[in-house]
Each structure stands twice: as C-alpha cells, then as structure tokens.
Amino acid sequence: MQQKEKKNKLFDRALIARRLKNIRHKEADFITKLVINDLLERLNIISRKFTRAAIIAPTDRFLPLTAKSSKGEFYFEHYASLHTENEARLINVENLQLATKNYDLIISIFDMQIIDNVSLFLQNIKNHLVADGLMMAGFIGANSLKELRYAWLQSESEIYSSANGRVIPMINIKDAGDLLQNCGFTLPVIDVEHYELTYKDSFSLMREIKGLGASNPLFIKPKKMVTRNLLKLVDKKYRQIGGRKNNKISVTLDILWLSGWVPHMNQPKPLKPGSAKMSLAQILSDKTSQKI
C-alpha cells in the first residue's frame, strides 16, 4: 500500500521539510526577497480594504507581518505547509484546514511548485474565502533555471550516457490560466515577472534553489550518484552556456503570479458577444497602419 502511494506522488515533501529545517540563514535568500517585495508592490495598488488576510508558504521564516493595499494597512495570519519557526500554524496542503473560511485575502508563496495536486490546493483556498475574496499565488515558472537544467543534462549524458531530472518540473503560464478558470475563480489574471540574475557560480545557485525546495525533491530519485566530478562538469557546462565576462553566471528566473476572485454579484461582468463598439479587425488594422 505504501509503495503504491509513493508511485502516485511526485514530490517528496518530507525531504523538502528537512532541507528547510537545516537552513541556517538569518536573512532571506535573494529570490525570496525578490518575490516578497514584488508581492507587497502588487498588493499596494489593489483598491480593496482587507480585514482578514492569510499567507501560506513552505516555511514562515521570512513572511511579512503586514502589507498595504491602496485602502490601508492589514495584518497577515501565517501558515506554514512544511516547516515553522515563528509559531505559524502548520498545515497539510492536500487537506487544507485554515482557522476560518472568512478570509477576504489568501496568498500562497512558493507552494504551487511543490504540490502534487495543484487544482485541489486552489479549490481549497477558494473554499476558505468569502464572496469577492481574493486569491494570489507566486511561484517559480516553467522557463526558470533553463541553463542549469541544460548543464545537468549535458553533464550526466557525458559521464553516464543517460540523463535524469535534477530540477523540479514547473507550471507554464497556459496551464496556470487553465487551473484558475477550472477552479471557478473570476477575473483571473496571470502574468510573469522575468529576471536575468547573476550568481558567483553554479554551486551558490544550487544552494539557494535547494533552500526553495526546487532541487530534485522528487519521490523517484535518479539512480546515479552525484559525484564531485559530476558537479565540476555541471559548473563547467553552465559556464559554457551562461557564463559572463566577469567570471559569474547568468540565471533565468520567471516568477508566475496568479490572482482570481471568488464570484460575487457586484463584480464586473464580461461584455456580451457582439456588444463591443470596435471590432478586433478594426483595432488590428489601425495598429498596422501606424508608422514605427
């Protein structure tokens, strides 16, 4: 029975929890800071007063205590899905049970990239929101770390004549949009923050993504061992792909942001087919006639 359960699971969340517990950083890593700052900026422009908000993440170590919308400041209730250090409630993302079902804002950070059943997770979040409540989620998107993936594939193929997945599979923007709509959220918005980052070397990059739970936390582990020679070759291949003149490396990072509202009768309704005052053909013809 236990063997069958493992086959149906993609992520080894117990392994990720152990990694999070072993991190000794007193400050947030660069990627976490990036995402938290982006979140606070996004909330700042929302013209809605939030009275009860929750934020969920694998660990509560660096979560903000407060945020602001354009209508004023509000406080977060913290939930940790894998490891808690600051007395956040520890929750099970596969059977989400929060303190109340009356939140008007629930935010998820970095959990969507390490959950087996993302659709169920989103549906459970929706069930904990009031009508016209807002869900937001930020996580690492499918185009991220492409240089590292390629370096691993090339290195393992050269040494072992075969390659294994060493970085987690990630959600692309189309699938993210489908998930939102299938879960019944209205006014869905999906967008990508694209970054080109610089790191000292591939080793410092791998240490950071390990702390985010993005470095091969899969139940099915590669049979080939990670040796020192393999790691050296990965770094060499990476420099061939994404090396910079200052002896550092380039890193592609896409953060996907999803937002959707629980349906409410006062929300804006989409226009009926044929009610638009200008056709798409007119708009396109106007654009093509402009001088550039």
Contacts in CASP RR format, 6 or more apart in sequence:
PFRMAT RR
TARGET T0000
AUTHOR 0000-0000-0000
METHOD contacts of the structure
MODEL  1
MQQKEKKNKLFDRALIARRLKNIRHKEADFITKLVINDLLERLNIISRKF
TRAAIIAPTDRFLPLTAKSSKGEFYFEHYASLHTENEARLINVENLQLAT
KNYDLIISIFDMQIIDNVSLFLQNIKNHLVADGLMMAGFIGANSLKELRY
AWLQSESEIYSSANGRVIPMINIKDAGDLLQNCGFTLPVIDVEHYELTYK
DSFSLMREIKGLGASNPLFIKPKKMVTRNLLKLVDKKYRQIGGRKNNKIS
VTLDILWLSGWVPHMNQPKPLKPGSAKMSLAQILSDKTSQKI
6 219 0 8 1.000
8 116 0 8 1.000
9 116 0 8 1.000
9 219 0 8 1.000
10 116 0 8 1.000
10 169 0 8 1.000
10 218 0 8 1.000
10 219 0 8 1.000
11 114 0 8 1.000
11 115 0 8 1.000
11 116 0 8 1.000
11 168 0 8 1.000
11 217 0 8 1.000
11 218 0 8 1.000
11 219 0 8 1.000
12 217 0 8 1.000
12 218 0 8 1.000
12 219 0 8 1.000
13 82 0 8 1.000
13 114 0 8 1.000
13 217 0 8 1.000
15 217 0 8 1.000
16 58 0 8 1.000
16 82 0 8 1.000
16 114 0 8 1.000
16 213 0 8 1.000
16 217 0 8 1.000
17 58 0 8 1.000
17 82 0 8 1.000
17 83 0 8 1.000
19 210 0 8 1.000
19 211 0 8 1.000
19 213 0 8 1.000
19 217 0 8 1.000
20 58 0 8 1.000
20 59 0 8 1.000
20 61 0 8 1.000
20 82 0 8 1.000
20 83 0 8 1.000
20 211 0 8 1.000
20 213 0 8 1.000
21 83 0 8 1.000
23 61 0 8 1.000
23 211 0 8 1.000
27 62 0 8 1.000
28 36 0 8 1.000
28 61 0 8 1.000
28 62 0 8 1.000
29 208 0 8 1.000
29 211 0 8 1.000
29 212 0 8 1.000
30 197 0 8 1.000
30 208 0 8 1.000
31 208 0 8 1.000
31 209 0 8 1.000
31 212 0 8 1.000
31 253 0 8 1.000
32 62 0 8 1.000
32 110 0 8 1.000
32 212 0 8 1.000
33 62 0 8 1.000
34 195 0 8 1.000
34 253 0 8 1.000
34 255 0 8 1.000
35 109 0 8 1.000
35 110 0 8 1.000
35 138 0 8 1.000
35 255 0 8 1.000
36 62 0 8 1.000
36 63 0 8 1.000
36 64 0 8 1.000
36 109 0 8 1.000
38 193 0 8 1.000
38 255 0 8 1.000
38 257 0 8 1.000
39 64 0 8 1.000
39 67 0 8 1.000
39 107 0 8 1.000
39 109 0 8 1.000
39 136 0 8 1.000
39 138 0 8 1.000
40 64 0 8 1.000
40 67 0 8 1.000
40 68 0 8 1.000
42 136 0 8 1.000
42 257 0 8 1.000
43 67 0 8 1.000
43 68 0 8 1.000
43 69 0 8 1.000
43 136 0 8 1.000
44 67 0 8 1.000
44 68 0 8 1.000
44 69 0 8 1.000
44 70 0 8 1.000
45 69 0 8 1.000
45 70 0 8 1.000
46 69 0 8 1.000
46 70 0 8 1.000
46 134 0 8 1.000
47 69 0 8 1.000
47 70 0 8 1.000
47 71 0 8 1.000
48 69 0 8 1.000
48 70 0 8 1.000
48 71 0 8 1.000
48 104 0 8 1.000
48 134 0 8 1.000
49 69 0 8 1.000
49 71 0 8 1.000
49 72 0 8 1.000
49 74 0 8 1.000
50 69 0 8 1.000
50 71 0 8 1.000
50 74 0 8 1.000
50 104 0 8 1.000
50 105 0 8 1.000
50 134 0 8 1.000
51 74 0 8 1.000
51 104 0 8 1.000
52 77 0 8 1.000
52 100 0 8 1.000
52 102 0 8 1.000
52 103 0 8 1.000
52 104 0 8 1.000
52 105 0 8 1.000
53 67 0 8 1.000
53 74 0 8 1.000
53 75 0 8 1.000
53 76 0 8 1.000
53 77 0 8 1.000
53 103 0 8 1.000
53 104 0 8 1.000
53 105 0 8 1.000
53 106 0 8 1.000
53 107 0 8 1.000
54 76 0 8 1.000
54 77 0 8 1.000
54 78 0 8 1.000
54 79 0 8 1.000
54 98 0 8 1.000
54 99 0 8 1.000
54 103 0 8 1.000
54 105 0 8 1.000
54 106 0 8 1.000
54 107 0 8 1.000
54 128 0 8 1.000
55 63 0 8 1.000
55 64 0 8 1.000
55 76 0 8 1.000
55 77 0 8 1.000
55 78 0 8 1.000
55 79 0 8 1.000
55 106 0 8 1.000
55 107 0 8 1.000
55 108 0 8 1.000
55 109 0 8 1.000
56 79 0 8 1.000
56 80 0 8 1.000
56 81 0 8 1.000
56 91 0 8 1.000
56 93 0 8 1.000
56 106 0 8 1.000
56 107 0 8 1.000
56 108 0 8 1.000
56 109 0 8 1.000
56 111 0 8 1.000
57 63 0 8 1.000
57 79 0 8 1.000
57 80 0 8 1.000
57 81 0 8 1.000
57 108 0 8 1.000
57 109 0 8 1.000
57 110 0 8 1.000
57 111 0 8 1.000
58 80 0 8 1.000
58 81 0 8 1.000
58 82 0 8 1.000
58 83 0 8 1.000
58 110 0 8 1.000
58 111 0 8 1.000
58 114 0 8 1.000
58 213 0 8 1.000
59 80 0 8 1.000
59 82 0 8 1.000
59 83 0 8 1.000
59 84 0 8 1.000
59 85 0 8 1.000
60 78 0 8 1.000
60 79 0 8 1.000
60 80 0 8 1.000
60 84 0 8 1.000
60 85 0 8 1.000
60 86 0 8 1.000
60 88 0 8 1.000
61 83 0 8 1.000
61 85 0 8 1.000
61 86 0 8 1.000
63 76 0 8 1.000
63 78 0 8 1.000
63 86 0 8 1.000
63 88 0 8 1.000
63 109 0 8 1.000
64 76 0 8 1.000
65 75 0 8 1.000
65 76 0 8 1.000
66 73 0 8 1.000
66 74 0 8 1.000
66 75 0 8 1.000
66 76 0 8 1.000
67 73 0 8 1.000
67 74 0 8 1.000
67 76 0 8 1.000
68 74 0 8 1.000
74 105 0 8 1.000
76 107 0 8 1.000
77 89 0 8 1.000
77 99 0 8 1.000
78 86 0 8 1.000
78 88 0 8 1.000
78 89 0 8 1.000
79 88 0 8 1.000
79 89 0 8 1.000
79 90 0 8 1.000
79 91 0 8 1.000
79 98 0 8 1.000
80 88 0 8 1.000
80 89 0 8 1.000
80 90 0 8 1.000
80 91 0 8 1.000
81 90 0 8 1.000
81 91 0 8 1.000
81 92 0 8 1.000
81 93 0 8 1.000
81 111 0 8 1.000
83 90 0 8 1.000
84 90 0 8 1.000
89 98 0 8 1.000
89 99 0 8 1.000
91 97 0 8 1.000
91 98 0 8 1.000
93 111 0 8 1.000
93 115 0 8 1.000
93 121 0 8 1.000
94 115 0 8 1.000
94 116 0 8 1.000
94 117 0 8 1.000
94 120 0 8 1.000
94 121 0 8 1.000
95 124 0 8 1.000
96 121 0 8 1.000
96 124 0 8 1.000
96 125 0 8 1.000
96 127 0 8 1.000
96 128 0 8 1.000
98 106 0 8 1.000
98 128 0 8 1.000
100 128 0 8 1.000
101 127 0 8 1.000
101 128 0 8 1.000
101 129 0 8 1.000
101 130 0 8 1.000
102 130 0 8 1.000
103 128 0 8 1.000
103 129 0 8 1.000
103 130 0 8 1.000
103 133 0 8 1.000
104 129 0 8 1.000
104 130 0 8 1.000
104 132 0 8 1.000
104 133 0 8 1.000
104 134 0 8 1.000
105 129 0 8 1.000
105 133 0 8 1.000
105 134 0 8 1.000
105 136 0 8 1.000
106 125 0 8 1.000
106 128 0 8 1.000
106 129 0 8 1.000
106 134 0 8 1.000
106 135 0 8 1.000
106 136 0 8 1.000
107 135 0 8 1.000
107 136 0 8 1.000
107 137 0 8 1.000
108 121 0 8 1.000
108 125 0 8 1.000
108 135 0 8 1.000
108 136 0 8 1.000
108 137 0 8 1.000
108 138 0 8 1.000
108 139 0 8 1.000
109 137 0 8 1.000
109 138 0 8 1.000
109 139 0 8 1.000
110 138 0 8 1.000
110 139 0 8 1.000
110 140 0 8 1.000
110 212 0 8 1.000
110 213 0 8 1.000
111 121 0 8 1.000
111 137 0 8 1.000
111 139 0 8 1.000
112 118 0 8 1.000
112 121 0 8 1.000
112 137 0 8 1.000
112 138 0 8 1.000
112 139 0 8 1.000
112 171 0 8 1.000
112 256 0 8 1.000
112 258 0 8 1.000
113 139 0 8 1.000
113 140 0 8 1.000
113 141 0 8 1.000
113 168 0 8 1.000
113 170 0 8 1.000
113 171 0 8 1.000
113 213 0 8 1.000
113 214 0 8 1.000
114 168 0 8 1.000
114 213 0 8 1.000
114 214 0 8 1.000
114 217 0 8 1.000
115 121 0 8 1.000
118 171 0 8 1.000
118 179 0 8 1.000
119 179 0 8 1.000
119 182 0 8 1.000
119 183 0 8 1.000
122 135 0 8 1.000
122 137 0 8 1.000
122 179 0 8 1.000
122 180 0 8 1.000
122 183 0 8 1.000
122 185 0 8 1.000
123 183 0 8 1.000
125 135 0 8 1.000
126 135 0 8 1.000
126 183 0 8 1.000
126 184 0 8 1.000
126 185 0 8 1.000
126 262 0 8 1.000
129 135 0 8 1.000
129 262 0 8 1.000
130 262 0 8 1.000
131 262 0 8 1.000
131 263 0 8 1.000
131 264 0 8 1.000
132 261 0 8 1.000
132 262 0 8 1.000
132 264 0 8 1.000
132 266 0 8 1.000
132 267 0 8 1.000
133 261 0 8 1.000
133 262 0 8 1.000
133 264 0 8 1.000
134 259 0 8 1.000
134 260 0 8 1.000
134 261 0 8 1.000
134 262 0 8 1.000
135 185 0 8 1.000
135 258 0 8 1.000
135 259 0 8 1.000
135 260 0 8 1.000
135 261 0 8 1.000
135 262 0 8 1.000
136 257 0 8 1.000
136 258 0 8 1.000
136 259 0 8 1.000
136 260 0 8 1.000
137 256 0 8 1.000
137 257 0 8 1.000
137 258 0 8 1.000
137 259 0 8 1.000
138 255 0 8 1.000
138 256 0 8 1.000
138 257 0 8 1.000
138 258 0 8 1.000
139 170 0 8 1.000
139 171 0 8 1.000
139 255 0 8 1.000
139 256 0 8 1.000
140 170 0 8 1.000
140 212 0 8 1.000
140 214 0 8 1.000
140 253 0 8 1.000
140 254 0 8 1.000
140 255 0 8 1.000
140 256 0 8 1.000
141 170 0 8 1.000
141 171 0 8 1.000
141 172 0 8 1.000
141 173 0 8 1.000
141 192 0 8 1.000
141 254 0 8 1.000
141 255 0 8 1.000
141 256 0 8 1.000
142 170 0 8 1.000
142 171 0 8 1.000
142 172 0 8 1.000
142 173 0 8 1.000
142 254 0 8 1.000
143 172 0 8 1.000
143 192 0 8 1.000
143 194 0 8 1.000
143 252 0 8 1.000
143 254 0 8 1.000
144 170 0 8 1.000
144 252 0 8 1.000
144 253 0 8 1.000
144 254 0 8 1.000
145 167 0 8 1.000
145 209 0 8 1.000
145 214 0 8 1.000
145 251 0 8 1.000
145 252 0 8 1.000
145 253 0 8 1.000
146 252 0 8 1.000
147 238 0 8 1.000
147 241 0 8 1.000
147 242 0 8 1.000
147 249 0 8 1.000
147 250 0 8 1.000
147 251 0 8 1.000
147 252 0 8 1.000
148 167 0 8 1.000
148 202 0 8 1.000
148 205 0 8 1.000
148 206 0 8 1.000
148 209 0 8 1.000
148 234 0 8 1.000
148 238 0 8 1.000
148 251 0 8 1.000
149 165 0 8 1.000
149 166 0 8 1.000
149 167 0 8 1.000
150 237 0 8 1.000
150 241 0 8 1.000
151 202 0 8 1.000
151 234 0 8 1.000
151 235 0 8 1.000
151 237 0 8 1.000
151 238 0 8 1.000
151 241 0 8 1.000
152 163 0 8 1.000
152 164 0 8 1.000
152 165 0 8 1.000
152 166 0 8 1.000
152 167 0 8 1.000
152 234 0 8 1.000
153 163 0 8 1.000
153 165 0 8 1.000
154 237 0 8 1.000
155 230 0 8 1.000
155 233 0 8 1.000
155 234 0 8 1.000
155 236 0 8 1.000
155 237 0 8 1.000
156 162 0 8 1.000
156 163 0 8 1.000
156 164 0 8 1.000
156 166 0 8 1.000
156 224 0 8 1.000
156 230 0 8 1.000
157 163 0 8 1.000
158 233 0 8 1.000
159 229 0 8 1.000
159 230 0 8 1.000
159 233 0 8 1.000
160 224 0 8 1.000
162 224 0 8 1.000
164 222 0 8 1.000
164 223 0 8 1.000
164 224 0 8 1.000
165 216 0 8 1.000
165 218 0 8 1.000
165 222 0 8 1.000
166 215 0 8 1.000
166 216 0 8 1.000
166 222 0 8 1.000
167 209 0 8 1.000
167 214 0 8 1.000
167 215 0 8 1.000
167 216 0 8 1.000
168 213 0 8 1.000
168 214 0 8 1.000
168 215 0 8 1.000
168 216 0 8 1.000
168 217 0 8 1.000
168 218 0 8 1.000
171 179 0 8 1.000
171 256 0 8 1.000
173 190 0 8 1.000
173 192 0 8 1.000
173 256 0 8 1.000
176 190 0 8 1.000
176 256 0 8 1.000
176 258 0 8 1.000
177 188 0 8 1.000
177 190 0 8 1.000
177 258 0 8 1.000
179 258 0 8 1.000
180 188 0 8 1.000
180 190 0 8 1.000
180 258 0 8 1.000
180 260 0 8 1.000
181 188 0 8 1.000
184 263 0 8 1.000
185 260 0 8 1.000
185 261 0 8 1.000
185 262 0 8 1.000
186 260 0 8 1.000
186 261 0 8 1.000
186 262 0 8 1.000
186 263 0 8 1.000
186 264 0 8 1.000
186 267 0 8 1.000
187 260 0 8 1.000
187 261 0 8 1.000
187 267 0 8 1.000
187 268 0 8 1.000
188 258 0 8 1.000
188 259 0 8 1.000
188 260 0 8 1.000
189 257 0 8 1.000
189 258 0 8 1.000
189 259 0 8 1.000
189 260 0 8 1.000
190 256 0 8 1.000
190 257 0 8 1.000
190 258 0 8 1.000
191 256 0 8 1.000
191 257 0 8 1.000
192 254 0 8 1.000
192 255 0 8 1.000
192 256 0 8 1.000
192 257 0 8 1.000
193 254 0 8 1.000
193 255 0 8 1.000
193 257 0 8 1.000
194 252 0 8 1.000
194 253 0 8 1.000
194 254 0 8 1.000
195 252 0 8 1.000
195 253 0 8 1.000
195 254 0 8 1.000
195 255 0 8 1.000
196 250 0 8 1.000
196 251 0 8 1.000
196 252 0 8 1.000
196 253 0 8 1.000
197 250 0 8 1.000
197 251 0 8 1.000
197 252 0 8 1.000
197 253 0 8 1.000
198 244 0 8 1.000
198 248 0 8 1.000
198 249 0 8 1.000
198 250 0 8 1.000
198 251 0 8 1.000
199 205 0 8 1.000
199 208 0 8 1.000
199 248 0 8 1.000
199 249 0 8 1.000
199 251 0 8 1.000
200 248 0 8 1.000
200 249 0 8 1.000
201 235 0 8 1.000
201 248 0 8 1.000
201 249 0 8 1.000
202 234 0 8 1.000
202 235 0 8 1.000
202 238 0 8 1.000
202 239 0 8 1.000
202 249 0 8 1.000
203 231 0 8 1.000
203 235 0 8 1.000
205 249 0 8 1.000
205 251 0 8 1.000
206 215 0 8 1.000
209 215 0 8 1.000
216 222 0 8 1.000
238 249 0 8 1.000
239 249 0 8 1.000
242 249 0 8 1.000
242 250 0 8 1.000
243 249 0 8 1.000
243 250 0 8 1.000
244 250 0 8 1.000
261 267 0 8 1.000
END
